C-alpha cells in the first residue's frame, strides 16, 4: 500500500462509540458522532452508527452532503453556524443546525420556506469559552425571534467549551446550561428536546457521577476516533487509541553528524530546533511533512525520535536501528495531526473492518 496513509480501523471506531454510548446512557445522555475530523467519510459514519450514535454531526455542509450522497441515513446536524451563502444547502441536507445569529435564522427560514421544509434549530449559548454563542442576557430575545421564523422549529439549547479558550465544561457550567433550559421552557411554555452540553471535553464531567441535569446530548469526535479526552490528553479506559494511525515511508537511511555545520540561521519554518549530543547518529528521512500532518501531534509507535520536519520531510533518530529505504514507520496522532492528515490530498486513507461488518 502507498504511503503516507492513514489506516482507519472501523471496528475500533465502532467499539469506541459503543463503549461511550453505553457509559453515557445511564446518565441520560445520547451521543452524536462527529465526523468532521474524518471529512465526513461514509465508512466512519457507518462505524459510528454501528456503535450506537443516535445522529451524526459535522461542521461542514460539504461533509454532510458527502454522507447523504452515500445514502447514510443520519439524521445530520450542522454543528457550526451556517454561512448565509449556504443556507439552501443546509436546510436541504441537515435536519438541525446550531445557531447564534438572528440574521442567519431569517435566511434559514426563507430557504426552508422556499423548499417546503421544516428545519430544527439549536441555539448556542456563550458560557465563557468565547467562541460561538449568544450572550445569556440576549437569549430570551433570540428564542422569541426563532419562534417567529416560519419553517423553523426550536429544538433546544447547546453550548461549547474547551475549544477556543480552554474553559472546562464542569458542573458549574453544565448547571448553568440546565438552568437556562428551565428558564426558557418556563417563559415560553416550551419543551426543548435537545440540551447539547458539548464535546469530548465533557466526558470527565459526564462520567464523574455528578447530576447531569438537563444535558441529554454530547457531540463526540475526538474521543471516538482517538480514544482520549481533550482536557488533559488522557487515554480513556476501555477505548482504543490506535483506531487511526499514520504510516510514513522511509526515503533515506544514513549515519550523519549529530550537529549541523556552517552558519546557522532560521529554518524554513522559523527558529531552527537545537540538536543535542555529539558524534554521529543514524537517522531516517520520511516522505511526510508539514503539508501532510502537524509534526508536533504525532507519537512514534516504533522506537524512534522525531528530530524535525519541513514541508515534505520528517527526520527521525532511529537510535541505531536500521530502517532501510522503503520501510514503513507508524505513528499515533493527536487531534491537530489527525485533522491535517485527513485534509491532505497526499495522505491516502485506508478503511479496514476486520469483522467484515459494514452497518448497524
C-alpha positions in Angstrom: 0.0 0.0 0.0 1.1 3.5 -0.7 2.3 6.0 2.0 1.9 8.3 3.6 -1.5 6.9 4.6 -4.0 6.8 7.5 -5.0 3.3 8.5 -8.5 3.6 9.9 -9.9 0.6 11.8 -13.6 0.8 11.6 -14.2 -1.9 14.1 -12.2 0.1 16.7 -14.2 3.2 15.9 -17.5 1.2 16.4 -16.1 -0.2 19.6 -15.2 3.3 21.0 -18.6 4.6 20.0 -20.4 1.7 21.6 -18.4 2.0 24.8 -19.1 5.7 25.2 -22.8 5.2 24.3 -23.2 2.5 26.9 -21.4 4.6 29.6 -23.4 7.7 28.9 -26.8 6.0 28.6 -27.4 5.6 32.3 -26.7 9.3 32.7 -29.5 10.1 30.2 -27.1 11.3 27.6 -27.1 10.3 23.9 -24.1 10.5 21.5 -23.9 12.5 18.3 -20.9 11.1 16.3 -18.9 14.0 15.0 -17.3 13.2 11.6 -15.5 16.4 10.8 -12.1 15.1 11.6 -12.7 12.3 9.1 -14.0 14.7 6.4 -17.4 13.0 6.6 -16.0 9.7 5.4 -19.0 7.4 4.9 -17.2 4.3 6.4 -16.5 6.3 9.6 -20.1 7.5 9.7 -21.4 3.9 9.4 -19.0 2.7 12.1 -20.3 5.4 14.5 -23.8 4.4 13.8 -23.0 0.8 14.3 -21.7 1.7 17.7 -25.0 3.3 18.6 -24.6 7.0 17.8 -28.1 8.5 17.5 -27.1 11.0 14.9 -24.1 12.5 13.0 -22.7 16.0 13.4 -20.3 17.9 11.2 -19.1 21.5 11.0 -19.0 21.5 7.2 -22.1 21.1 5.0 -19.9 19.6 2.3 -19.1 16.7 4.6 -22.8 16.2 5.4 -23.6 16.2 1.7 -20.9 13.5 1.2 -22.5 11.3 3.7 -26.0 12.0 2.4 -24.9 11.2 -1.2 -23.6 7.9 0.1 -27.1 7.1 1.4 -26.1 7.5 5.1 -29.4 8.0 6.9 -28.3 10.5 9.5 -30.0 12.5 11.0 -27.4 15.2 10.4 -26.7 18.2 12.5 -24.6 21.1 11.3 -22.6 21.9 14.4 -21.2 25.2 13.1 -23.4 28.2 12.5 -24.5 28.1 8.8 -22.9 30.5 6.4 -25.6 32.7 4.8 -24.2 31.7 1.4 -25.0 28.0 2.2 -28.4 28.2 3.9 -30.2 26.5 1.0 -27.8 23.5 1.1 -28.1 23.4 4.9 -31.9 23.1 5.0 -31.8 20.6 2.2 -29.4 18.1 3.8 -29.2 18.8 7.6 -32.1 18.2 9.8 -30.7 20.5 12.5 -28.2 23.3 12.7 -26.6 25.2 15.6 -27.2 29.0 15.5 -26.5 32.2 17.4 -27.4 35.0 14.9 -30.9 36.4 14.1 -29.9 37.3 10.6 -28.8 33.7 9.8 -32.1 32.4 11.3 -34.0 34.7 9.0 -32.2 33.4 6.0 -32.6 29.8 7.1 -36.3 30.4 7.5 -36.6 31.8 4.0 -34.6 28.9 2.5 -36.7 26.4 4.4 -40.0 28.1 3.3 -38.9 28.1 -0.3 -38.1 24.4 -0.2 -41.2 23.4 1.8 -39.0 22.1 4.6 -39.1 22.3 8.4 -35.6 22.9 9.9 -34.7 22.4 13.5 -32.6 25.0 15.4 -30.4 24.5 18.5 -29.5 27.9 19.9 -25.9 28.1 21.2 -25.2 29.9 24.4 -21.9 31.6 25.3 -20.8 30.3 28.7 -17.3 31.6 28.8 -15.1 30.0 26.1 -15.6 33.0 23.8 -16.2 31.1 20.6 -19.8 30.8 19.4 -22.9 31.5 21.3 -25.5 34.2 22.2 -24.8 36.0 25.5 -27.1 34.9 28.3 -28.7 38.4 28.6 -29.7 38.2 24.9 -31.0 34.6 24.9 -34.7 35.2 25.5 -34.8 37.7 22.6 -33.2 35.2 20.3 -35.6 32.5 21.4 -38.5 34.8 20.6 -37.1 35.6 17.3 -36.6 31.9 16.4 -40.2 31.1 17.4 -41.4 33.8 15.0 -39.5 32.4 12.0 -41.6 30.3 9.6 -40.4 26.8 8.8 -38.0 26.8 11.8 -38.6 24.9 15.0 -36.7 25.5 18.2 -35.3 22.1 19.2 -33.1 23.0 22.1 -30.1 24.8 23.6 -26.5 24.0 23.5 -23.0 25.3 24.4 -19.4 24.7 23.5 -16.5 24.9 25.9 -12.8 24.0 25.9 -12.1 24.7 22.2 -11.1 28.3 22.0 -10.1 29.4 25.5 -9.8 26.0 27.3 -12.6 26.7 29.7 -13.6 23.4 31.2 -17.2 22.1 30.9 -17.5 21.4 34.6 -20.5 21.0 36.9 -20.9 24.8 37.3 -21.1 25.4 33.6 -23.5 22.5 32.9 -25.7 23.5 35.8 -25.9 27.0 34.2 -27.0 25.5 30.9 -29.6 23.3 32.6 -31.0 26.4 34.4 -31.2 28.3 31.2 -33.2 25.5 29.6 -35.6 25.5 32.6 -36.0 29.3 32.3 -36.7 29.3 28.5 -39.2 26.5 28.9 -41.0 28.3 31.7 -41.1 31.7 30.0 -42.2 30.5 26.6 -44.3 27.4 27.5 -42.0 25.1 25.6 -40.4 21.7 25.9 -36.9 21.6 24.5 -36.0 18.0 23.5 -32.2 18.7 22.9 -29.8 20.0 25.5 -26.4 19.7 23.9 -23.8 20.1 26.6 -20.6 20.0 24.5 -17.9 17.8 23.1 -15.4 15.1 24.1 -14.1 17.6 26.7 -17.3 17.0 28.6 -16.6 13.4 29.4 -14.7 14.0 32.7 -17.8 15.7 33.9 -20.4 13.4 32.4 -18.8 10.2 33.7 -17.9 11.6 37.1 -21.1 10.6 38.8 -22.4 14.1 39.3 -26.0 15.1 38.5 -26.0 15.8 34.7 -29.2 17.9 35.0 -31.0 18.6 31.7 -28.0 17.8 29.5 -29.0 14.9 27.2 -26.6 15.1 24.3 -22.9 15.2 23.7 -21.1 15.6 20.4 -18.2 13.2 20.3 -15.5 13.1 17.7 -12.0 13.1 19.3 -12.9 10.5 22.0 -14.3 8.1 19.4 -11.6 8.5 16.8 -8.6 8.8 19.1 -9.7 7.2 22.4 -8.7 10.1 24.7 -10.3 13.1 26.3 -9.1 16.6 25.2 -8.8 18.4 28.6 -5.7 16.6 29.7 -5.0 14.3 26.7 -5.5 11.2 28.8 -6.5 7.9 27.2 -10.0 6.7 28.2 -10.3 3.3 29.8 -11.5 0.6 27.5 -11.1 2.7 24.3 -8.6 2.1 21.5 -6.1 4.9 21.0 -5.0 3.4 17.7 -8.2 3.4 15.7 -6.5 5.8 13.3 -2.7 5.5 12.7 -0.4 7.3 10.3 2.1 5.4 8.2 5.1 7.0 6.5 7.7 5.6 4.2 11.5 5.8 4.6 13.2 7.5 1.6 16.7 7.9 3.1 18.5 6.0 5.8 22.1 7.1 6.7 24.5 7.8 9.5 25.1 11.6 9.7 26.7 14.0 12.1 24.6 14.8 15.1 25.2 18.6 14.8 24.7 20.7 11.7 27.7 22.7 10.5 28.0 26.1 9.0 26.4 29.4 9.9 23.0 28.6 11.4 20.1 31.0 10.7 16.3 30.5 10.5 15.0 27.2 9.2 12.1 27.1 6.6 9.6 27.3 9.5 11.3 29.8 11.9 13.9 29.2 14.5 15.9 26.0 14.0 15.4 23.3 16.5 18.6 22.8 18.6 20.1 19.3 18.5 21.7 17.7 21.5 24.6 15.3 21.6 27.8 14.9 19.6 29.3 12.5 17.2 27.1 10.7 14.7 23.6 9.2 14.7 21.6 7.0 12.4 18.7 8.9 11.0 15.9 8.2 8.6 14.2 10.6 6.3 10.4 10.0 5.8 8.2 11.2 3.0 6.0 13.1 5.3 5.9 16.8 6.1 4.1 19.8 7.5 1.9 19.9 4.4 0.6 16.4 5.4 0.5 16.5 9.2 1.2 18.5 12.3 4.5 17.0 13.3 4.0 18.2 16.9 1.0 16.0 17.2 2.4 12.6 16.2 3.9 9.9 18.5 6.1 7.2 17.0 4.9 3.6 17.6 8.5 2.4 16.7 11.5 3.3 19.0 12.5 6.4 17.1 12.6 10.1 18.0 11.3 12.9 15.8 14.1 15.4 15.2 12.2 17.9 13.0 10.1 18.4 9.9 10.0 20.6 6.9 7.3 20.9 4.2 7.8 17.4 2.8 10.2 15.6 5.1 10.2 14.2 8.6 13.6 13.5 10.2 13.8 10.8 12.9 16.6 9.4 15.0 16.3 5.7 14.8 18.5 5.0 17.9 20.9 2.8 16.0 18.1 0.7 14.4 18.3 0.4 10.7 15.2 1.1 8.8 16.0 0.6 5.1 14.6 2.7 2.3 11.0 1.5 1.7 10.4 0.7 5.3 7.2 2.0 6.9 7.1 3.7 10.3 3.8 4.1 12.2 2.6 7.0 14.4 -0.3 7.7 16.6 -1.9 11.1 16.3 -3.5 13.9 18.4 -6.5 15.8 17.1 -4.5 18.5 15.4 -2.4 15.9 13.5 -5.5 13.9 12.6 -7.2 17.0 11.1 -4.3 18.0 8.9 -3.6 14.4 7.8 -7.2 13.8 6.8 -7.3 17.1 4.9 -4.1 16.5 3.0 -4.7 15.2 -0.5 -1.3 13.5 -0.4 -2.2 11.2 2.5 -4.1 8.1 1.4 -7.0 6.9 3.6 -7.4 3.2 4.1 -10.5 2.0 5.8 -10.5 -1.6 7.2 -13.1 -3.6 9.0 -11.6 -6.9 10.2 -15.0 -8.1 11.4 -16.5 -7.5 7.9 -19.4 -5.6 9.4 -20.4 -2.5 7.5 -23.6 -1.2 9.0 -25.8 -1.5 12.1 
